[in-house]
Amino acid sequence: MSERALPGRMDGLITLSAADALWVEVTADSAVPTASGAFTRSPAHARVGYVLLGGHVVPTVRSSGGQWSVPEAEVRRAAAELNAVGMDRRDLVRIGPFRAAPGQEHDQETPLRWRRRITGELRELGGPERAARREVGRPYHLAGIDWRQVLVERTRDGTHPTWWLPRAVVRLLDAAEHAETRWAHAARTRRAGTAAIKPPSHPRQAPDSGGPRTTSTEGSTASPRPYHAELDGQLYSVLSRKPGTPRRVAGWACAVCRTAPATVLDHCHEHGYVRAPVCQSCNTQERPDHLYSNDIRVANRYTRLFDTGADDWLRHWHRCPGCRARTTLPLPHLAAWTAHIACRSLRPTHRAPRGRQPCGVLRVSWTGSQNAPRSCLLTVAVDFCPSGEHRVLARVPYREAAERFRPWLAETAPAVAAAAGPDRLDDLPAQFRPVIADTSGEGLALF
């Protein structure tokens, strides 16, 4: 990384225009595209005391002449963190539009609110393509990241566009919001502490803004605390209504990836129990890709959920006492597992330039529900087959799918399997959400 002298450098500080040039220079080889107006273009605003660069907060300093500057070392540190981020442009997370905005957008302490900003700009300009034609070459800057370069638009049924960003960019912007929130909280705490210790002798006198001032980065660098099952066994319907829950969730690190700050409280929709606080990226990654209420596509992300990151995800899903006691997964996840793992050998392949590739896209649907396991049937099929063949691969009864899952769980995640099972009922809450019994057969009490 270059250490050459920069115009506008003085006592380790550089002007905002020099910081813009430095930011572009030192992030030229980053996998994440950066913007040239990181310090001087909205939403960056030096007067608030900081500028966001990725997940890093850079403090701003005002000289006696009224000129704003930033520490060069902090800019370089933020650049080094961004350069270390790898990005897979095919690993996408949907960012909108949604019928209901994600909960983190309601956090009024976070001026960035990046999802709301992106959605607003795209709607105002008429969508990504028209926006690109209207202002070619303009950097769309959020926390120093040019999100427009990596935005993807997908259209469903030719009429409903959805917008997607790479997961790495989503995690960076989520981290930026979290850092900004902690910065604002720390600044208020410092102001309250100063006022309590030494009240101003002249309350009507405005504070002197002529001298140099800097804002501490103590609040922004504090890491979220690890999650240690503090919410285990609690019902989401009860906990979500308690005042202060969103603020409490934001204080934890994501219980799955353990790196990004948590933004949502994940829970089991089948039994109603809280699992753990997770980041928006992990919450989106585990969400079943529903076509209808009983029909999902088994997307590429299930390779991570059931292969490369299976231990972490299985541990997370079995934080639900209901799933843990029954040694199973919620029906949509169990259906995806059945298609992706149990029926893997049934999926045909076709010739490709580099060997053979799996045919089409897996889809699994079901009739009935887990509350009546004897009559619930999973159907695994292939969509978009190049030759128009291979419609239905298998029909698997729910009870058979659950029985197949248990030995696979024991082999894949022994620690998770050891903590599961009907004999592990000691930590179930006294009053838990009842599961509707299936009276059409015997021996179904666990369902």
NORKA-V317072 format. One line per field, one symbol per residue. ss: DSSP state (2 for helix, 1 for strand, 0 for the rest). phi: phi as a letter, one per 40 degrees, with the letter a starting at -180 (. if undefined). Layout:
# NORKA-V317072
ss: ???
phi: ???
This chain:
# NORKA-V317072
ss: 000000000100111222222222220000000100000000000222011110011111110000011112222222222220000000011111000000222200000002222222222220022222220000001100112222011111000111111122222222222222222222222222222220000000000000001000022220001000000000122220000022222201100000001001111000001111110222222200111100111000022222220222222220002222220000222222222222022200111100111100111111100222000011111110000000011111122222222222222202222200000000000000000000000000000
phi: .cbccbcgcafgbbcccccdccdcccbccccccbbcbcbbbdccaccchabcbgcbbbcbbbcccgccbbccccccccccccccccbbcccbbcbicbcbcddccccccbccfccccccccccccghdccccccbcgcccbbfgbccccbcbbbbbggbbcbbbbddccdcccccccccccccccccccccccccccbcccbccccccbcccabbccdcccccccccbgcbcgccccccccccgcdcccccccdcccgbcccbbbcacccbgcccacbcccccccccccccbcbabcccccccccbbcbdccccccccccdcccccfabddcccccccccbcbcccccbbcadbgbbdcfbcbbbabgaccbccbcbcbbbbbgcdcgbfcbcabbcdccccccccccccccbdcccccbhccbbcbcccbbccbcccccabgbccc
